[in-house]
Amino acid sequence: MVKNYFLKMFAGAALLGLLASCNTTNDPTESIPNPDAGPAPKKVLDKINMNGTSQEQYVTSTTGVLEQAIYKDENTSAYYIGTVTYNTNKAITKINFVSQTPGSMAYQFDMTPDINGRIYNASCTATGTTNGTSYISDYAFTYDLTGKLTKILEKRKAGGISAYNVFIENVLSYSGNNISKVVSSKGILDINGDPEMGTAVQTMYSFQNYDSYKSPFSTLPKTFFIIRSIMNPVNFYRVSPNNPTSTYIQPPSPAPAVNTIQSYNYDNEGYPIAEKNQKLTYTYKTL
């Protein structure tokens, strides 16, 4: 059953010990003026807090290059550190996700960027406590003529089997440049290694009514959030340049749909500093 990402993501307080310095003194209900029309100083997302307790932290260099991300996994509530590796062209080629929580999976994603820095193909080695929970995946990425990512097909060797036996397909739709819907299908592969869509169960993620302001995640590499979204498609809105004001998740029947309303306050540069419904605050590092 797909669980409510927003409730699970922000329920824990354990990260306070890991990131104890993440308190904020800003009042998230404070009235914020409209953004200036002029150019904004360069900044990068630093932390996301809930009620003064850190939920995510992004470790960047002095020039804003993402080095590590620390976050709570939406599915397991384990805390992960994602370490990013780049090639000489400054494109991401590897991300390792590890957790200190006992029994947690470890993930190594290796990816090949194209000449534009987009992911051309990728693979993942996921290591669990047993062979049955470990798997190896390969991913194919499809882009439209405008360069928008429209589909990710994962073929997985799961359950200790040496051949591909499971597929996960994410099909993306857009409203302008924002991802408006993701249909995630999971099923088995036929004897030729092709998806048997008749076997698939589907979850729909709908990101609705985007604002016209800047996403806090747009200050960080899009590739990182594509990989996070492969791990859990509820994160796909983070690839968009703006902010959704509602998120609707329809898991497979008979599980009920979940709709979450989001309302933001912004700084003078047009970035969210608070999401009031979830009681989140966003802090940035100026470069």
C-alpha positions as CSV (number, residue, x, y, z in Angstrom):
1,M,0.0,0.0,0.0
2,V,1.3,3.5,-0.9
3,K,1.4,5.6,2.3
4,N,1.0,9.3,2.6
5,Y,4.4,10.7,1.8
6,F,3.9,14.1,3.4
7,L,2.7,12.6,6.7
8,K,5.6,10.1,6.9
9,M,8.3,12.5,5.7
10,F,7.7,15.0,8.5
11,A,6.5,12.7,11.3
12,G,9.9,11.9,12.9
13,A,12.0,14.0,15.3
14,A,15.1,11.7,15.2
15,L,17.0,13.9,12.8
16,L,17.3,16.6,15.5
17,G,20.3,14.7,16.9
18,L,21.9,14.4,13.4
19,L,21.3,18.0,12.4
20,A,20.9,19.8,15.7
21,S,21.9,23.2,14.3
22,C,18.9,23.6,12.0
23,N,16.5,25.8,13.9
24,T,15.0,28.8,12.3
25,T,13.7,32.1,13.9
26,N,11.6,33.1,10.9
27,D,7.8,33.2,11.5
28,P,6.3,31.2,8.7
29,T,3.1,33.1,8.8
30,E,4.8,36.5,8.4
31,S,3.5,38.5,5.5
32,I,6.1,38.5,2.7
33,P,6.3,41.2,0.0
34,N,6.1,40.2,-3.7
35,P,9.5,39.3,-5.3
36,D,11.6,42.0,-6.8
37,A,11.7,42.3,-10.6
38,G,15.5,42.6,-10.6
39,P,18.1,39.8,-10.7
40,A,18.3,37.7,-7.5
41,P,21.6,36.9,-5.7
42,K,22.7,33.4,-6.4
43,K,21.6,31.0,-3.6
44,V,21.2,27.3,-2.9
45,L,18.8,25.4,-0.8
46,D,20.4,24.5,2.5
47,K,17.8,23.0,4.9
48,I,14.2,22.1,5.2
49,N,12.8,22.1,8.8
50,M,9.5,21.2,10.4
51,N,8.7,23.1,13.5
52,G,12.5,23.8,14.0
53,T,13.5,20.1,13.5
54,S,15.6,19.4,10.4
55,Q,14.1,17.0,7.8
56,E,16.6,17.5,4.9
57,Q,20.0,19.1,4.6
58,Y,22.0,19.8,1.4
59,V,25.7,20.0,1.8
60,T,27.3,22.2,-0.9
61,S,30.7,23.6,-1.8
62,T,31.4,27.3,-1.5
63,T,30.4,27.6,-5.2
64,G,27.1,25.8,-4.7
65,V,28.0,22.3,-6.0
66,L,26.0,19.6,-4.3
67,E,28.2,17.2,-2.4
68,Q,25.8,15.4,0.0
69,A,22.1,15.3,0.9
70,I,20.8,14.1,4.2
71,Y,17.1,13.2,4.3
72,K,14.5,10.9,5.7
73,D,13.3,8.1,3.4
74,E,9.6,8.4,2.6
75,N,8.9,4.7,2.7
76,T,11.0,3.3,5.6
77,S,11.6,6.4,7.8
78,A,15.4,5.6,7.7
79,Y,17.7,8.5,7.4
80,Y,20.0,8.5,4.3
81,I,23.1,10.3,3.2
82,G,23.4,10.6,-0.5
83,T,26.9,11.3,-1.8
84,V,27.3,12.8,-5.3
85,T,30.1,12.2,-7.8
86,Y,30.8,14.3,-10.9
87,N,32.8,13.9,-14.1
88,T,35.2,16.4,-15.5
89,N,32.3,18.1,-17.3
90,K,30.6,18.7,-13.9
91,A,27.8,16.2,-14.7
92,I,26.6,13.8,-12.1
93,T,27.8,10.2,-12.8
94,K,27.2,8.4,-9.4
95,I,25.1,8.8,-6.3
96,N,25.5,6.5,-3.3
97,F,22.7,6.3,-0.7
98,V,23.6,4.8,2.7
99,S,21.8,4.7,6.0
100,Q,22.9,4.0,9.6
101,T,19.5,2.5,10.3
102,P,19.8,-1.3,10.9
103,G,18.2,-3.3,8.1
104,S,18.2,-0.4,5.6
105,M,18.9,-0.9,1.9
106,A,22.0,0.7,0.3
107,Y,21.8,2.0,-3.2
108,Q,24.5,2.8,-5.8
109,F,23.3,4.6,-8.9
110,D,25.7,4.9,-11.9
111,M,24.6,7.1,-14.8
112,T,25.8,8.1,-18.2
113,P,25.1,11.8,-19.1
114,D,24.6,12.9,-22.7
115,I,26.4,15.9,-24.2
116,N,23.7,18.2,-22.6
117,G,24.2,16.7,-19.1
118,R,20.9,14.8,-19.2
119,I,20.8,11.2,-18.0
120,Y,21.2,8.9,-21.0
121,N,21.1,5.7,-19.2
122,A,21.6,4.5,-15.6
123,S,21.9,1.4,-13.4
124,C,21.4,0.7,-9.7
125,T,22.8,-1.9,-7.4
126,A,20.5,-2.1,-4.3
127,T,22.0,-4.1,-1.4
128,G,19.7,-5.5,1.3
129,T,20.3,-7.7,4.3
130,T,19.5,-10.8,2.1
131,N,19.8,-11.8,-1.5
132,G,16.1,-11.8,-1.8
133,T,15.8,-8.1,-0.9
134,S,18.7,-7.1,-3.1
135,Y,18.3,-6.2,-6.8
136,I,20.1,-4.8,-9.8
137,S,18.3,-2.4,-12.2
138,D,18.9,-0.8,-15.5
139,Y,17.1,2.3,-16.7
140,A,16.2,3.8,-20.1
141,F,15.3,7.4,-20.4
142,T,13.0,9.0,-23.1
143,Y,12.9,12.7,-23.9
144,D,10.7,14.6,-26.3
145,L,11.9,16.9,-29.0
146,T,12.0,19.9,-26.6
147,G,14.2,17.9,-24.2
148,K,11.6,17.1,-21.6
149,L,11.9,13.8,-19.8
150,T,8.8,11.8,-20.7
151,K,9.4,8.2,-19.6
152,I,11.8,6.2,-17.4
153,L,11.7,2.4,-17.9
154,E,13.4,0.3,-15.2
155,K,14.1,-3.4,-15.8
156,R,15.0,-5.1,-12.5
157,K,16.7,-8.4,-11.5
158,A,14.9,-9.0,-8.3
159,G,14.7,-11.7,-5.6
160,G,18.1,-13.2,-6.4
161,I,17.2,-14.0,-10.0
162,S,19.9,-13.5,-12.6
163,A,17.5,-12.4,-15.4
164,Y,15.3,-9.3,-15.6
165,N,11.9,-10.2,-14.2
166,V,10.3,-7.0,-13.0
167,F,9.7,-3.6,-14.6
168,I,8.7,-0.2,-13.3
169,E,7.6,2.4,-15.8
170,N,7.1,6.1,-15.0
171,V,5.3,8.1,-17.6
172,L,5.5,11.9,-17.2
173,S,3.0,14.6,-18.3
174,Y,3.6,18.3,-18.2
175,S,1.8,21.6,-17.8
176,G,4.2,24.1,-19.4
177,N,7.6,23.1,-17.9
178,N,6.2,21.7,-14.7
179,I,5.5,18.0,-14.2
180,S,1.8,17.7,-13.7
181,K,1.2,13.9,-13.6
182,V,3.3,10.7,-13.2
183,V,1.7,7.3,-13.9
184,S,3.9,4.7,-12.2
185,S,3.3,1.1,-13.4
186,K,4.9,-2.0,-11.8
187,G,4.6,-5.5,-13.2
188,I,6.5,-8.5,-14.7
189,L,8.4,-8.9,-17.9
190,D,7.5,-11.4,-20.6
191,I,9.7,-14.0,-22.0
192,N,11.2,-11.4,-24.4
193,G,12.0,-9.0,-21.6
194,D,9.2,-6.6,-22.5
195,P,6.7,-5.2,-20.0
196,E,3.5,-7.1,-19.6
197,M,1.3,-4.1,-18.9
198,G,-1.7,-6.4,-18.2
199,T,0.2,-7.5,-15.0
200,A,0.9,-4.0,-13.8
201,V,-0.4,-2.2,-10.8
202,Q,-0.5,1.6,-11.2
203,T,-0.1,4.6,-8.9
204,M,-0.9,8.1,-10.2
205,Y,0.8,11.2,-8.8
206,S,-0.8,14.5,-9.8
207,F,1.0,17.8,-9.0
208,Q,-1.6,20.5,-9.5
209,N,-2.0,24.3,-9.7
210,Y,1.6,25.3,-9.8
211,D,2.5,28.8,-8.6
212,S,4.6,31.2,-10.6
213,Y,7.4,31.3,-8.1
214,K,10.8,29.5,-8.0
215,S,11.1,26.0,-6.6
216,P,13.7,25.7,-3.8
217,F,14.9,22.5,-5.5
218,S,15.7,24.4,-8.7
219,T,18.8,25.7,-7.0
220,L,20.2,22.1,-6.9
221,P,21.0,19.6,-9.7
222,K,17.9,18.3,-11.5
223,T,19.7,14.9,-12.0
224,F,19.8,14.3,-8.2
225,F,16.0,14.8,-7.9
226,I,15.3,12.5,-10.9
227,I,17.2,9.8,-9.1
228,R,15.3,10.5,-5.9
229,S,12.1,10.3,-7.9
230,I,13.1,6.9,-9.3
231,M,13.3,5.7,-5.7
232,N,9.9,7.3,-5.0
233,P,7.9,9.0,-7.7
234,V,6.2,11.4,-5.2
235,N,9.4,13.4,-5.5
236,F,9.0,14.2,-9.2
237,Y,7.5,17.6,-8.5
238,R,11.0,18.6,-7.4
239,V,12.2,18.4,-11.0
240,S,9.8,21.3,-11.9
241,P,10.8,25.0,-11.9
242,N,7.7,26.1,-9.8
243,N,5.8,24.9,-6.8
244,P,2.6,22.8,-6.8
245,T,-0.2,24.0,-4.5
246,S,-1.8,20.5,-4.3
247,T,-0.6,17.0,-4.6
248,Y,-3.0,14.1,-5.3
249,I,-1.9,10.5,-5.0
250,Q,-4.1,7.6,-6.2
251,P,-2.6,4.3,-5.2
252,P,-3.9,0.9,-6.5
253,S,-7.4,0.0,-5.4
254,P,-8.7,-0.4,-2.8
255,A,-6.4,2.1,-1.1
256,P,-7.9,5.6,-0.8
257,A,-6.5,8.6,-2.6
258,V,-4.7,11.2,-0.7
259,N,-4.8,14.9,-1.5
260,T,-2.5,17.4,0.1
261,I,-2.9,21.2,-0.1
262,Q,0.3,23.3,-0.1
263,S,0.4,27.0,0.6
264,Y,3.7,29.0,0.6
265,N,5.2,32.2,1.8
266,Y,8.0,33.6,-0.4
267,D,11.1,35.8,0.0
268,N,11.8,38.9,-2.0
269,E,13.6,36.8,-4.6
270,G,10.6,34.6,-5.3
271,Y,11.7,31.5,-3.4
272,P,9.5,29.8,-0.7
273,I,10.6,30.3,2.8
274,A,7.6,28.4,4.3
275,E,5.0,25.9,3.4
276,K,2.3,26.7,5.9
277,N,0.1,23.6,5.8
278,Q,2.9,21.2,6.5
279,K,4.7,23.7,8.8
280,L,7.9,23.6,6.8
281,T,10.5,26.3,6.5
282,Y,13.2,26.5,3.8
283,T,16.6,28.1,4.5
284,Y,19.2,29.0,1.8
285,K,22.9,29.6,1.6
286,T,23.9,32.7,-0.4
287,L,26.9,32.1,-2.7
